[in-house]
Amino acid sequence: MTKLSVNINKVATIRNARGGNVPNVLQFALDCERFGAQGITVHPRPDERHIRYQDVYDLKPALTEEFNIEGNPIPKFTDLVCEIRPAQVTLVPDAEDVLTSNAGWDTIRHFDYLKDVVAHFHSYGIRVSIFIDAVPAMIEKAALTGTDRVELYTESYASGYAADRQRAINPFVEAAQVAKSCGLGLNAGHDLSLENLRYFHEQIPFVDEVSIGHALISEALYLGIEETIHRYLDCLK
């Protein structure tokens, strides 16, 4: 079964908007686990505008499901991940000023750098996933870095779903098959939602993990977090 990892960045955004500790990020993460999520994802950015580095320290000893930390492997981020030693680190090529992740790695251009970063995290026993566009050549090159998985950047699928879901999914089916043929594990994330997740999973049933934050937290405003997680899990059956 494809695992659901809940990205809790937006919960931290709400907390930070007012100060204090409401909503409680740690308690929310624990509740997500209690309601069936098989993982928790955070993406601490250098300006700490949502998840703070201290949140990562608070979460690690309390979580019982897989912990996934996303981010650009700048020295501060790399030091944090190596100290925390989560189950997985997802390498994302975010510039410091971007609002949200908006592209995957160019694994050809940055091959030597990524290979060194992957080896460094492997030396700490951490599984590595590289955030990547649905481009076969980039996936094939990613495999040569030694990474364990790639995470498909699914924004174009989500934005094209309503107009023509078959056309929107086609590049991802091809990319997923390439990843599989290269022996890579496969994750997916960005703008996946209750509207489009079921079809994505039906077309690519061997995805190891989906990481979902913005849509899931937004839908929980209407449905409640327990019901929302149950509906996502139902999409992944």
N, C-alpha and C positions, 0 to 999 in steps of 0.2 A: 504493500500500500504506500502511495505517495504521502510523505509526511507534510504536515502543516506547521510551519514556523511563523509565529506572529511577531511582526515588527512593531515594537512598542514606542517608536520615536514620537508619534503624534500624541501619545499620552503625556510624554515629557514636555512636549510643546505647550500643552494646556497648563500643566503645572508651572512652567517657567513664566507664562504670561501673567501670573498673579503673584508669584513668589510662594514661599512656604512649601508644603508637601502634599497639596491636594490638587489632582488625584495622586495617590501614592503609587509611584511607578513599580516599586518592588511588589507590593500587594497585588497590583494589577497583573503583573507577570505570573505570580503564583496562582492567581485565579484562572488565568489562561491555561496553565498546566492542569489545574483541577478540572476544568471544563473539557479537556481532551486535546489541547494543542500538544504536539510532539516536539516543539522547539520554541525558543525565544530568540529573536534577532534584534540587535541594536546596531546603530550606525553613529558612533560618536564623532562629530566633526570638530575641527580645531577650535571653532568659536563657541562650542558647547551650547548651541542655540536650542537644542532639544535634549538628547541624551548627554549627560555629563560623564566625565571620566569617573567620578566617584560612584555614579550609578552602576558602572560596570563592576567595580569592586564590591558593591553591595549585592549585586545580583548573583555573582559567581557561586558563593558558598550556599546560597539558598535554593537555587534551581535544581530540579531533579531530571529534567529533560535536556535535550541538546541545546547548547548555547552557541549561537553564531554571531560573530562580531564582524561587521562590514566596515570597509573604509579604505582610503588611499594610504598605502604603506609608507607614509612619511615617518621619520625617526620616532616622534612622540607616539604615534599610533602603534608602530611596530614594537616599541618597548612595552606598551600597555598589553598588547596581545600576548607577548612572550611571557609576561609576568602572570597574566590571568590563566593562560593555557585553556581556551575554550575548546569545544569539540571541533569547531570549524572557524576558519577565518576566510572571508570573502573579499577579494581584492577588487576595489572599485576605483576607477581613474577620475575621481572627483577633484575639480579645482576647488579651492577654499571658498570661493564666492558663489558657487552654484546653489540654486534653490533646492534641487533634488538631482539624483543621478540621471544623466541624460545621454550617456553613450557607454559602449563597452570598450575594452582595451583593444588597441592596435597591437596584436601579439607579434606581428612581424617587426614592426618598428621598435618595440620595447622588449624584444625576446630576451636579450641578455639580462636586462634588469629583472624581468619577471622570473627568469630561471633562478637567479640568485635569491630573490625574495622567497620563492617557493622552497628552495633548499633550506633557507634560514628557518622558516616556520616548521618545516619537517624535522629539523634538528631538535625542536621542542615538542615533537609528537602531536602537532596540530594538523588536522586535515585542511587542505587548501582548495578553494574554489575561485575561479577567475570569472568575473563579470564580463560578458561578451555579447556582441551582436550576433544575430543568426546568419553568420557568414562562414561557409565551410572552410575557406582558406585560413581564417582566423582561429577556428576551432582546431584544425589540424596542427597549426603552429603552437597553439596552447598546449596540446598534448605533449609536445616535445620539451616543454618547460619542466615536466615532471608533476604538474598539478594533478590532484585527485579528481576534481570535478570542474565543470564550467557551469556558470549560471547564465541562462539565456535572458537577455534584456527584452522584455515582452511588451514594451510600450506600443510598438507599431502594430502588434497583434490586437491589443486592446482598443487602439484608436480606429482600427479598420474593421473591427468585429461586426458592428451594427450594419455596415454597408454590404459586406460580403465576407462572411466568416470563413468560407473555404479559401478564398484568396488570401485572407489575412493569416491563416494558419499554415499555408503551404511552405513558406520559407523556414518555419520552425520545425515542421515535420522533417524536412530535409536536413536541417542543422542537427536535430536530435539523432537522426540515423548516423550522421557523420561522427558525432560525439560517441555514440555507441560503438561504431566500428573502430574508433581509436582507443577503446577501452576506458573511456572517461565516464565517471558518474555525471548525472545531469540534474541541475537545479533550474528553477525559473522564478522570475519575479519582476515586478514593476507594473502597476495598474491592473493586475489581475483582480477580479471581483466576483461577486455572486452571479453577475450577469454572464461572464465569459469563461469562468474557470472550468465548469463541467465539460464544455466542448473541448477546451484545450486538453484536458486530461483524457477524454475519450480518444482524441487523435494521437496523443503521446502518453500512453498509459505507464511507460517505464520511467517517468520522471521520479527522481529520488525525493525531491523536496521542493515545495513552493514557499516562498517568503512573501508574506502579504501584510501590509501595514495600513496605508492611507484608506483604502476602500473598506477594509475590515473594521477599522476604528470608526469610520464614518457611518457604516451600516449599523454598528452597535449602538449608536445614538438613538436609533429607532427601534431596534430589535432587542437590545441588551446584549452584553458580551457573551453570555452563555449560549443563548439561542443562535447568535451569529456564528460562533465557533462550530456549533453542531451543524449548521447549514453548510459551512465550508467543508467540514469533514464528509458530509453526505455527497458533496460534489466530487470528492476524491475516492469514493468507493469503487 
